[in-house]
Amino acid sequence: MDIRRKLEILADAAKYDASCASSGTEKRDSKGKAGIGSTEGMGICHSYAPDGRCISLLKILMTNACAFDCLYCVNRASSNVPRARFTVEEIVRLTLDFYRRNYIEGLFLSSGIIRSPDYTMEKIVEVARRLREEHGFRGYIHLKTIPDADERLLADAGRWADRLSINIELPSEESVTRFAPEKDVRAIRLSMGRMRVKIEEAASEKKAPKFAPAGQSTQMIVGADAATDSDILKTSANLYGSYGLKRVYYSAFSPIPDASSALPLAAPPLMREHRLYQGDWLMRFYGFDVGEMFSGTAGMLPLDMDPKLAWALRHRDRFPLDVNTASREELLRVPGFGIKTVDRILTVRRVRAIRADDLGRLRVPLKTALPFIVLPDHRPTRLIDRSDLHRLVKPEPAQLSFFGNAA
């Protein structure tokens, strides 16, 4: 099989993995030697990092042949799909060739399980080592690690990669056991814990070798099991708190050929994936607790509005809020107010009172925000309710991707 056909198969097979983004890393020093590649700037997979930068990665599998038979995976052992496998040298050459043509800024590499977890992990690590040591590649490298692999191999992966990830796949141990019986949730969490320790040790010691400076991430599949949005975000909160993950990615289940009868026949609404990212953001950056996001609900985020607006409508007793006296924590809960907006409001109001025109200049969506706030030149005439949604909710893009489907 020629390399073009391999690329066709293995790049397509990698599209189901969302758990990567090239943000939060550092420049690499080639120790005085000439090097190529960059982790910064604008860039066969275009995506947007959480900080807004446009990045491009060569996103491939080493092979889509796999010894595991996870029911939800198109590349499972029993799946009737074309198979291909790259050699280490082919991946190195492809990465360098694509970089030199300015197609990519880095590499995301995953793989099905070949022979054994150790054998597979050894090959993945060898790709990164050759790129760094033999070719001076300083671009972004994200490696998918295999939790059952030897700890030494996972340590080597962190030495050469900017970010590592292990996919937890489903929010509960029961679901993982049911849909992916060869996977061990305890082994996954143990590997995450070891990674956290190594990342923190490297970060705390200035002279220590770098270890995955962009941290670790994971992915959960949405809609393959009966888990609610509340179940999913509770698992995410635990992962963030216990293992210091940089990101949890949510991937809407995609029906696959010859699927098990245990799987749903249809994909969940893409909007559900979108809402989970928004809920994740509220949890991580806006001070929301998972429990309060779902109080008074059946454990699902509404599809017709963003979760912050839904929360505000359920807590109308907290509004309207005086923008000129409210705390930062209170302002972050106003629909339409983002983190940068709130910080700018706090800066401006030290000098003078904030008025409606000031919010307009800060590009606040006034139609959304004004019903919830008080200003010197504005006071809502009544409390709003769900019947006002046609005024408060602006249409969202059809191509939903809260985090840019970062590669």
Secondary structure, DSSP 8 states (H G I E B T S, - for coil): --HHHHHHHHHHHGGG-------S------TTS--B--SSS---EEEE-TTS-EEEEEEEESBS--S---TT-TTSTT------B--HHHHHHHHHHHHHTTS-SEEEEE----SSHHHHHHHHHHHHHIIIIIT-B-SEEEEE--TTS-HHHHHHHHHH-SEEE---BSSSHHHHHHH-TT--HHHHHHHHHHHHHHHHHHHH-TTS----TT-EEEEEEESSSS--HHHHHHHHHHHHHHH--SEEEEEE----TT--TTS-SS---HHHHHHHHHHHHHHHHS---HHHHSTTSSS---SSS-HHHHHHHHTGGG-SEETTT--HHHHTTSTT--HHHHHHHHHHTTTS---HHHHHHTT--HHHHGGGEEBTTB--SS---GGGHHHH-----SS--TTTT--
